[in-house]
Amino acid sequence: MYIRLALLPQVFRFNLNIKLGFVTTLLTGMIFVSDAIIACQTLHDELNLAMHETGCRPPVIWVESDYHNDPNQLRAKLQEEIDSLKNIDNILFVYGCCGNGLVGLKASTANLIIPKTEDCISMVLSRPDEKFERHKQTYFLTKGWMEGSKSIFVEYEHALKRYGEKRTKRLFEVMLKHYHYFMLIDTGAYNLEDCLRKAEELAQNTALELVMAKGDIWFLKKLLTGPYDEDFCVVPKGGTVSITHLGLAHTVPAHQAI
Amino acid sequence: MKDLGKKERLLIRLVEQLDEENVVKLADELLNDGMDPLYLLDLVNEGMNRVGKLYECKDYYIADLIMAGLIFKQVLELDKMTTHFYVKHNNKIGKVLLGTVKGDIHDIGKDIFRGMLEANGFEVIDLGVDVPKELFLKKYEEYKPDILGLSGVLTNTVDTMKEVVDAFVEAGVRDKVKIIVGGNHLTEEICKFIGADNFANDASVGVKVCKEWMNGIKEQGVIDNG
């Protein structure tokens, strides 16, 4: 079981991570906080790197990235996972607003801690204390995105098989008509070379320009260590995630700009 | 959709199977044989609904939804169809101003919605994608539509849609137009937050809402936003 030694009040959490059984001394004024993570498979490599770099390794429930396409199904799946957890204080979400798929979640078994960010793109492209502006006309790629079972690469292969080259070209002209770029994000969590080759090929087939960008995992590291300041939405056990919790309607921190 | 003939059932199945060439061929044949264009569109629409269900079941891909949209468009462009709608040109059931809100360039759903609205007798002014609130207002003043349709996919479009609605409130025209917001990420709670009159997660629901509104407007003579 993973627990974290924390100071009271919670905002001053002491970020020492220990495993039950190795604790010999309980310091006065400290409590044990037990965390679990519910994470989107898309951020698998990035979360693993963040856990490695912070040494925080709560148990992780991985959720398929396909839910990205249907916020209602995503909400139902996440609620099912929340309801199934026992003896946990905080559930950390490796998700952003994700099509409002997190709005309406009930904190039935623990406190919910959710990054106030639009999605996994803004999560890895934003910088602390800097305003995040989403690049326009850009289709974003990371290894996690590319490996999804309904990724644009799978779409392309499916179309090619079903409709042939000529019609596939037509379909992708419609699908990507407002896009000019593929942006491959180097989050530092995976080998870029393999992805680069695949992305170049797709860019060539769809007549888009491939550009690169440097990503960062600061948000994920902060999710693991705290503090849970204005970058996060904290819904206490018994509460429900509302649209205002997630920082819409201009109440978001300036550097998130969601 | 009961008691369909063999060819009608075949047309629905061909749409479901996304058989572009044969759908267009059979639709043309049925129209030349005297089928009512609106009835034919109902059949095509039934096939489109089946495509939507197959997408929800994860059997179909986004590329398939786009193919369904292209087939639908080609049926609408058949000679008998265009003639039918040309004759009906001065008898539109309502006017819709439509666009994907600023910051978003997704338009697959919007385009399907537009096609279905037109097929159902609406006049649609499509402002395209990444449309700022100022342009929605300007075009509202120019066209005086019955309905404003705001589309989006990205999460932050909730905020942008609200800004458009607020701009209409500030301009004093909010109560003169019905507003529908469309997108997969929208719920009843979010619709209320935005201040829209209704929302739709898929195009056919959106069209149904618009038709009901127009019926209400015709009955009451004015738009009631209460």
Interface residues (C-beta under 8 A of the other chain):
Chain A: D66 N69 D70 P71 N72 G96 C97 C98 G99 N100 G101 V103 G104 E118 D119 R134 K136 Q137 K150 V154 E155 Y156 H158 A159 R162 Y163 R167 T168 R170 L171 F172 V174 M175 K177 H178 Y179 S242 I243 L248 A249 H250 I258
Chain B: L18 E20 E56 K58 Y61 I62 A63 D64 I66 M67 G69 L70 G103 I105 H106 D107 I108 V129 D130 V153 L154 T155 N156 V158 D159 K162 N184 H185 L186 T187 E189 I190 F193 N201
